[in-house]
């Protein structure tokens, strides 16, 4: 729950009501409310529907008509305040035509005539969810004619089973016909409203130029873009967006923290990048202060774990000397770390390596038009050689045998068939560039696969006193097991903490 806006204030008021009344969520659920809807209202995820709010007031304070009315009015004020906040922030708030409002009133009137049943009860008798029914009753959305028929079936079933309700109110022709007519008018008004908005957008300077202008990019996702080979040039960022190669007009990283990065743009103005052609050391995004592992930076970190391909676009010069862009194929995020950058601020760095030509959708790299295979650094060619680090299998096996294949962090020992066990040897300080860690026993840990992944991604860090800290919630998980035969290199631990943005004083929390 963010800030202390109207949504948060309303949720706090509900929690205070629950505390004063000693109410429980189960008491509301037994009256027919959705458990998810009640928790969402208490946490401030969203406003409760009027139906859910009435059930909350009834369950906790035996709500009278006056109490229901008071809470409904408070909910209405919160809803209006949220809409005003959205307007001031430039977020489009849902708009309702008068015809849509009329339909919502007609549906609510029919609902009340049927005894105001819980949406959960009606949903059990039709093919419409309780959450969708709440949105119809609140006027946030309106149904199709087919869904309206489903709703009437559900209401008729509930009304027929409820002795206190008037079943004929549902089956009666006048009410249902008025409801269908109101729905027809609402749908027609919405169609006219959308057409009017499109006309206004077209008439405004710089507005839509035709049907293709409001169409989504032809591609948005991971991997190669259908029909576009490496070497393809684009006049500007807008052309990249329209082609689906890079769907951000301003940001250099496109993607999400959860799924990973789809594409990145290398620009001369992006200070700190090292472009060697097949290998790129890319500096993350951030303001004037220390960079954080969020947004685009977090997306690239996720890509390092998933190994999903990332499209790389380089800035180049067009035929008229203007700025242009060139799609240069797919890369893999091999590694990432934090270091001190320009101006003594901490930055995140990502090592991207070109994927093999077969994955690019071309026969060989010679088909790439005018791609600098060796890369360009400072305006001159920079030959690149990649040195593979030879790891000692004997040392890794020794560490696992010393600890009897038991994880030094969580104590898990994965038992296999025939008395065998499984564990992984993890380097604290990586061996490859730019880390330069030693392939020595003090730089190795015996870990289970889960702890190995968490360690490599910086979600587990180890202090100098060997306390293990979870970066997810800053809790101390325990103490790393160390024995005389296997002493841990404290300098390697300090490097790992610094690499992943933890405090450098040896006391990460």
N, C-alpha and C positions, 0 to 999 in steps of 0.2 A: 504494500500500500504506500503510495508515494505522496509526500507532502501532507498538507492539512486542508485540502480542498473540500468542496461540498460532499463528495462521495465518502471521503474519510471521516468527515464530521458526522454524517448520517450513520455510518457503521459504528462509530464510537458511541453514539446515542443509543443504538440498539444493544450494544454490549453492556452499557450502563443499566438499561432497562432489565436485561437478563440478570445482572448481578443483584439489583434491588429486589426483583421478584423471585430470585432463586430458580429461574426457569432453565429448562434443558432443551437441547435440540430435538431429542426424542419425543418430547411432549408436542412439539410442532409437527413432527413427521407423522405421529399417530393420528393427527387431524387431517392428513392427506397432502401435506406439503412435501416437496422434493428436498431430500437431505442436502443435495448439492446446492440447491438454491438458497437454503438457509445459511449454510456455511459461507457461500459467496457474499451474502448480505452482511454477515458478521465480520468478514475479513476485508470488506471494502472492494471486492473484485467487481461487483456491479450492484446497482440498486435492485431491491426485490420487486417483483411484480405486486400490483395492488392486492391480488389474490393471496400471495404468500405473506405479505405484510399483515393482512387481516388475520390470517391463521396464527402468525407470531403473537399479535396483540391478544387474540382470544386465548391462546395457550398459556401465556405468561401472566396476564393481568385480568383474565376474564372479561375481555374488551366489551365495553358498552358501545352504543352507536356514537356517543360523543368522543370516546377514546379512539375509535376507528377513524372518525372524521379528522381528529387532531393529527394522527400519524399520517393519514393520507395527504393532508395539507402540507405537512413537513416534507413528505416524499416529493410532492409536486414542486415545492420550492427548491429542493435539492436538484431535481431534474432540470429545472430552468437555469439554475446556477451553473450546472455542468455544461449545458448548451451554450451559455454565455462565455464560459471559460474557453470552450472549443472555438467559438467565433473569434475571440480576442487572439487566440494562438494561431489563427489561420486554418483551423481544422474544420472541415465541412461537417456541420451538425445536421442530423436527419431533418428533412423538411416534410411536412404533411400538408396536403391540399385539404380544403374544407370538406370535399367529398370523402376523403379517407377518414377524417375525423367523424363524419356522420356514420360511416360504416362501423367504426369502433364503438360508437354509442349504441347503435342498433344491436350489435353483437353482445355488448355488456347488458343491455336491457333484457335480451333473450336469456342470457346466462342467469340473471337475477330472478327471472320468472321461473326458472327451473330449480330454484333453491340454492343458487350460487355454489355448485359443486366444485370440488378441488380439481384443478387441471390434471393432476395425476390420475384421478378416478376416471375422467373422461378419456384420457389418453389410452387407458387400458381397453377401451371399447372402439377405438378407431385407429387409423394409420397415421396419426399426427402426434408428435412428442409433446410432453407437458411444457417444455421450454418454448416450443413453437406456439403452443396455445397461449402461453403468457404473453408472447410478443404480439399476438393478434388482439388480445384483450386490452393491452396497454396502448395499442395503436401504433406500435413501432413498425410493424409490417402488416400486410393483409394477404389473405390466401387466394389461391386459384379457385375457380368454380368447383373443380373436382375435390379440392381439399375442404371447401365449405360443406359439400355433401357429406364428407367423412365426419366433419365436426357435428353436423346435425344428427348423424347416426349415433355417435358417441353420446351426445346430450340426451337423445331419446332413450338410449339404453340405461343411462344413469337415472334419468327422471322416472322411468318405469319402475326401477328398483327402489326408489326413494318415496316413501309413503307421504312425506311432507311436501313433495314437489307436485306441480301440475303437469302431468305428462302431456295433455292436449296442447300446452303452450308451445311445445316443440313441433308437434304434428300439425298444428293449426296453420292453415294456408295463409292468412293475412300476415302473420309475423315473418314466416320464412320467405314469403314472396317479397316483402319489403326489404329483407336482408339481402336477397339475391339482387334486387334492383339497386340497393346501395353499393353492393360490391361491383356491379357493372359500371355505375357512375364513377366509383373510385378508380377502377382500372383505366377507364377512358381519360379521366383527369390526369392520372399519372403519365399516361402516354403523351398527352398534350404538353405537360410540363417538361418532359424530357425533350420533346421536339423544340420547344421554345428555348431551352437552355442551349441546344446544339446550334440554333440559329444565331443566338447572341454570341456564342463563342466564335462562330465563323465571321461575324461582322466586326468583332473587335480587332484592333491592329495587332498583327502577329498571331492572330487566332488560327483556327484550323483551316487548312487549305483544301481539304477534301477527305474522302472516306479513309484514305490510308493514314491520315494524320493522327487519328485517335486509335489506330490499331496497335495492339501490343507488339513488342519486338518479335521477330520471326523465330527467335530462339532464346531461351533463358535456362541455363543449367550447366552441367559439367561436361567437359570434353570438347571435341571438335564441333564446329558449327557446320551443319549440312550445307554443302555447296561452296564453302569458303576455305581455301587452302592457305597455308603459311606463305607470306610474301604479299598478300592482298593489301592494297593501300586504301586509306580512307581520308577524305578531305578534312574532317573535323570530328569532334567527340560525338556530335549528333549523329553522324553517319555510323559510328561504332554502335551507338544505342539502337538505331533502326535495324542494323544487321544482326543484332543480338550478340555481338562479339564481346562488348563491355557495356553493361546496362546502367552505368552511372555517368551523368554528365559532368560532375565535378570531382567526386571521390576517386582516388586512384585504385581502391580495392573494392571489388564487387563480390557480394556473398553474404553469408550469415554466420553468426557465432556457432550455431548448432550444427550446420551442415558443412561449412567450410567455404573457402574462397573459390569463386568461379573464374575470376580474371583479375589481372593487375595491369596498370599502365606505367611504363618507365618514362619519366619526364626529366629533362635537363634541370628543371627547377626543383626536383626532388633531391635535396642535398643528402649526401652520404651513400648513395647507391654505387655499387661496383658492378659494372656490366662487362663480363668477359665472354659474352656470346653464349656458349653452352652452359656456363655457370654464372648465376647472378647472386650477388649479396645485396638484398633489398632492405632498405630502411623502412620501418613501419610508419604509420600515420599518427599524428598527435599535434597538440598545440605547442605553445612556448615552453611549457613545463615538462616534467618527466612524462614519457609516453606510458600508457597503461595497456595491459593485455586485454583490451575490449574491442568491440566492434570489428573493424577490418583486421586489426592485429590478431584478435581472437579467431577470426575466420581463417587466417593463414596458419595459425597454430593448430586448428582443427584439421586442416588439410595435411599437416605434417603427420597426424595420427592416422587419418583415413587413407592417405596416399592417393587421393583423387586428383586427377589432372587439373592444372591451372592454366588458363589461356594467358599468354603474355603479349602485350602490345607495346611497341617502342615508338617514341616520338621521332619523326623524321622531317624532312623538308620537301614540300610539294614542288610542282613544276614552276610555279610563279614565285618561289622562295618563301611562301607562307608556311605556317605550321601545319603538318599533316601527321598521320599515324599509319603504322604498318603492323599487321597481325603476324607474329613470328612463331606461332605454334604452341605446343603443350609442354609444360614443365611440371616437375614434382618438387614439393617443399621437403627437402631432405633433412633440414635442421633449423632450429631457431634458438636465439639467446638474447639476453639484454647486456648492454655495455654502455660505458660513458661516451656520449657523442659530443657534437659541437656545443660550445657554451656550457660545458660541464653538466648538461642534462642527460638523463638516462633514456636510451632509445632501445627499441626492439629491432633485431636484425633477423632476416630469414634467408636461408640458402636455397635457391631454386636451381634445379638441374634439368637440362633439356631431356625429354623422353626420346626414345628411339624413333627413327623415322617411320617405322611401320605403324606406330600409334598415332602419327600425325595425319595419316590418310594419304601419304605420298610414297612414291617408290624410293626416293633417296633425297638427301638434303640438297643436292645440286639443283633440284627443281625449285627451290625457294628463290624468288626473284630478288637479287640485290641484298640478301641477308649477309651481314658481316659475320662469317663463321668464327673468326678469331676474336671478335668483339672490338669495341672502341673505347679506350679510356683516355681522357684528356686530349681527344682529337687524333690520337695515333693508335695504330694497331698494337694490340697487347697479346702476344702468344700465350696460350694457356696450356699447362700440363697438369694432369690429375694424377696424384700419387695415391695408390690404394694402401691402406694400413693393414699390415699383416698381424692378425691377432693370434695370441698364443692360446691354443686350445688346451694345452697342458695346465696352464695357470688357472683357466676357467674351471676345468674339471677338478683341480685341487681345492678351490674355494668351495665348490659344491660338496665335495667329499668331506671336507673339514666340518661342515655344518650338517652333514647327513641329509642333504637335500631338503633342509628345513629353512623356510623364509626367515631372515634375520629381523624382519619388521613385524610380521603378524604371527609368526610361529606355525604357519600352515605347512604340512608335508603332503604333497600329492602322491598317493600310493598308486602304482600301476600293477599290471599283472606280473606273475612270476617273481614277486618280491622286489621289483624295481620301483624307483621313485623318480619324480621329475622336479627340477628346479632350473632357474636361469641365472647365469652370471651376468651382472649388470655393471658397466663401468660408471663410476660416479662422475668423473670428468672424461668426456668423450675423447676418443683417440684422434679423430680426423681434424682437419682444419675447420675453424680457427682455434680449436680448444687445446690440442696438443697434450692430451692426457697421457699418462704412462700406463703401459700394459703390465702393471705390477699388482701384486696381491693386495696391497693397501688401497688400490684404486678400484677394487672389485667388491661387489656385494652378492650374496646368495639370496635370491628373491623368488617369490612365486610370480606367475605371469601378471596377476593383477597389480601387485606392488611394483613390478618392473615398469609397467606402463605408466602408473602414477608418478613414479620417480623420474622417468624420462620426460614427462610433460610438465614437471615442476609442481604437481599437486601434492607431492610429499617432499618435504625438505628435512634435513637432519642438522641439529645444532651441534656445537662443539662438544657439549656434554652428552651427545648421542640421543637426546630426546627427539622423537619423530613427531613432526607437526603436519597436520592435514591443512593444506591451503584452502580447502573448500569452506571450512568454518573455523579455522585457526585453533582447533583443539589439539591437545597433546595426546597422541595415540599410544605412547609408551616409550620404551628405551630400546635402541638398537642393540641387539646382542653382539658383544665383542668378546673374543676369547684370546688367550695368550698366543695361540698359533696364528691368529688373524687380527692384526692391529690395523685400524682404519686410518687412512691419511686425512688429517683434519684440514689440510690445505685444499684437498680435493673437495671436501664437504663445503668449505667456504666458497670455492669457485662455483659449485653447483647452486648454492643459495643466491649468490650474486647474479648468476646467469639467469635465474628465474625471478629476479626482482625482489628477493627477500632482504631484510635488513642485513647489513654487513658486520654487525657487532657480535654475531654468533648466537643471537637469542631470537630467532624467528618465532613469530606467533601468528 
